[in-house]
Amino acid sequence: MTAAPLPDYLRAAIASKRRPERDTERDAGRKPGPVLQFLGVRPGQRVAELNAGWGYFSGLLAEVVGD
């Protein structure tokens, strides 16, 4: 079974220059594309992250949903 291709808005969020280097260094192990795709998050949605820890996914979620 192959994963569906990532939508452009997810690729843009992952590639954002606003993301801290400490987060982008973790991308290979945390696989943000498949995780965000599984969550079904889209631009314009409202999201909440509970127990965010250091905020790795918080930043990505903010990039996806926008202002």
C-alpha positions in Angstrom: 0.0 0.0 0.0 1.5 3.4 -1.0 0.7 6.6 0.7 -1.2 9.3 -1.2 0.9 12.2 -2.4 1.2 15.1 0.0 -0.9 18.1 -0.8 1.0 21.3 -1.7 -0.1 23.1 1.5 1.5 20.3 3.6 4.7 20.4 1.6 4.8 24.2 2.0 4.3 24.0 5.8 7.1 21.4 6.1 9.4 23.5 3.9 8.6 26.8 5.6 11.7 28.9 6.4 9.9 30.0 9.6 10.5 26.6 11.2 13.3 26.4 13.7 16.4 24.4 12.6 16.0 22.1 15.7 12.6 21.1 14.2 13.7 20.5 10.6 16.6 18.4 11.9 14.0 16.1 13.4 11.8 15.7 10.3 13.4 12.5 9.1 12.5 10.7 12.3 9.2 12.3 13.0 7.8 12.0 9.5 5.7 15.2 9.6 4.1 14.7 6.1 2.4 11.4 6.8 1.4 12.5 10.4 -0.2 15.7 9.1 -1.9 13.9 6.3 -3.3 11.3 8.8 -4.6 14.1 11.0 -6.4 15.6 8.0 -5.5 19.1 8.9 -6.2 21.7 6.3 -5.8 25.5 5.8 -8.3 27.6 7.6 -9.2 25.0 10.3 -9.0 25.6 14.0 -6.8 23.1 15.8 -5.7 22.5 19.4 -2.7 20.4 20.5 -2.8 19.0 24.0 0.4 18.3 25.9 2.5 19.8 23.1 5.9 19.3 24.7 8.5 21.3 22.8 6.0 22.3 20.2 7.4 20.4 17.2 3.9 19.7 15.7 2.5 23.0 17.1 4.6 24.9 14.6 3.7 22.7 11.7 0.0 22.9 12.6 0.2 26.7 12.7 1.9 26.7 9.3 -0.8 24.5 7.8 -3.9 26.3 9.2 -2.6 29.8 8.9 -3.8 32.9 10.7 
